[in-house]
């Protein structure tokens, strides 16, 4: 593996991807909004024998990109791999989601990846090799009733990724999406803690009830570990995945009841 930009890398799936990719030899640049947290992770990766750096910007705001690409290019020449992991979620009743929230979710979950890919893709195409990965969700296929705006953004992300793949014909650059299911990230842990408190049950009971009622089609009946998602991302970023292009790769525990 080569040089990589990873957004949303200080927690959860992003952090697991950073650790796994660095262990496989990638020079990982962490795109972060919390500089201190990002630098701490970079230092840990370096201490473990990896190569890492931090780029400070807000992927949801276009004006935040000024100079970011040039900063990394000056250090590494170019970026070979881009993992668009940055995203937000917030369960809310549909009636309570106002226009500002719809726009916020679209900017964060869709436009962040659009902007980064638009900035970095030309150099990959010119070099004849590259990997772009969008971290989407099974919610992009099965929009959840508890957060319709999130499902919308993840469906749009899948469309964007496939469309960009169509622009990379014969270029040596692949563009794919990875679709995690319910994953044990910090945000999900907070969600279940709040749910358990509201229901007057333990967190474990809240999780079991979630899979029984909200995700009854799950085959594994448990939260996914971020490292399990990172394993798929690492494969997609590697030379081994050269014939995997324009795909939506599911790591969702069987929630989606489809053979393809």
C-alpha positions, 0 to 999 in steps of 0.5 A, a space after each residue: 500500500 502507498 499514501 493514503 488520506 483518511 477522513 473522520 479518522 479519530 474514532 470508530 471505523 475511521 480509527 480502525 481503518 487508520 490502524 489496519 492500513 498503517 500496519 499494512 505499510 500505508 503512509 496514513 494522513 488523517 483528515 481531522 477536525 480535532 487536531 489534538 486528537 488526530 495528532 495523538 493517533 498519528 503519534 501512536 501509529 508512528 510509535 507502532 512502526 507506521 507512517 502517519 500525519 495529520 491534516 486539519 480541515 472540515 470535510 463538510 465545508 468547502 472553504 475548509 479545503 483551501 491549501 489542504 491538498 497542496 499541503 499533503 502533496 508537498 509532503 508525499 508527492 500525491 495521494 494514492 488512496 482516499 477513504 471517505 469515512 467522515 459522516 454524521 448520524 442522529 436518530 430523529 422522527 421524520 416530522 422533526 427533521 427540518 430543512 437545515 438538518 436535511 442540508 447538514 446531512 447532505 453536506 456532511 455525508 455526501 458533499 464531503 466525499 464529493 469535494 475530496 474526490 474531486 480534488 484528489 482523483 485527477 492526480 490518481 488518474 494521471 499516475 495510472 493507479 489509485 483507490 477511492 473508497 466511500 464508507 456508506 451504510 446498509 441504511 443506503 439500501 434499507 433506509 431506517 425509519 428512525 433517521 430518514 435523512 441519514 438513509 437519504 444521504 447514504 443512498 446518495 453516497 452510493 450513487 455518487 460513488 458508482 457515478 465517479 467509478 464510471 468516469 475512471 474507465 481504464 484508468 487504473 483507479 478504482 472507486 468502491 463503497 463499503 457498507 457497514 451495518 450497525 457497528 460498535 462505534 462511540 456514537 452507537 455506544 452513546 445511542 444505546 446508552 441513551 436508549 437503555 436509560 429511556 427504556 429503563 433496561 441495561 445496555 445489553 438488553 437495549 442492544 438485544 431489543 434493537 436487533 429483535 425489533 429494528 434490525 430483525 433481519 440481522 444474521 449475526 445478531 450483534 454489533 460489528 467491530 470496527 476492525 471487521 469493517 477495516 479489514 474490508 476497506 484494507 482489501 479494497 485499498 490493496 492491489 488485490 482488489 484491482 478487478 473490484 470497481 464500482 461495487 457496493 461491498 457489504 459488511 453488515 452482518 446479513 441485515 440486507 436480505 438480498 443475494 446480490 
